[in-house]
């Protein structure tokens, strides 16, 4: 259990922008919290994911990305 506690580096951001409830609907101002768990290198011994993310905007429900990959610049993609 101790290893699991030190297997991630948590990152948290507050984002302001716009959200849309449907593809053809109007966009409205929104703010949300983005939490990323950046997995340390040894998690790759048992997982092919390099992190996970949760985005919680105020106006729509939670968005969860359970499997992230890092590119050469250190940015995440899912």
N, C-alpha and C positions, 0 to 999 in steps of 0.2 A: 504494500500500500504506500510506503514511503516513496518508492520510485514514481508512482503515478502522480503524487503531489508535485514533483519537480520535473514532470515531462512536458509541461507547456509554459509558454511565456504569454500571459494575457495582455492583449492590446485593446484599448477602448477609445472610441471616437464619437463625438456628437456631430451629426451631419444636418445641414439645412439645405432644402431644395424643394422639389415638387414631386408629388405622387399622383398617379392616375388609377382610378378604380377599374377602368376598362380601357382597352386599346383605342377605342374611338371616343372616349369620354374626355371631359376637360381636365387639365392638370390644375392642382391647387397646392399652395404653399404648405410645406410639412417639415417637420424636424424629427430626427430619430437617433437612436443610439446603435452603433455598430460595435459588436464585441467579436474579436478574433482570438482564437487560441492557436498560437504558433507552436507547433510541435517541435521539440528538440530532436537532434539528429538520431538519437537512439530509438525513437519511436518507429523509425523506418525499418528496424529489425523485425517488427511484427505487423506493420501496417504500410500500405502504399499511399496513405494520405499524409499531407504535410501540415494539416491544420483543419479547423472548422470555423464557421462564422454564423452569427445570429444578428439580423438587423431588425430592430423594433421601431418602426415609425409610429407616430401618434395617431394617424388617421386610418391605417389599415393594419391587418394582423401581422404576426411575426413571420419573417422570412428566414429559413434555415438552410445553410449549405454545409452538409455533413462531411464533405470531402474536398479539400483544397489542395492545389499544387502550386509550387513556387516556380517562377520563371528565372532566367539568368540575372535579372536585376533585383530579385528578391520580392517582387510583387506577387500577390496571390491571384489565382483564377480558379473557377469551378466549372 
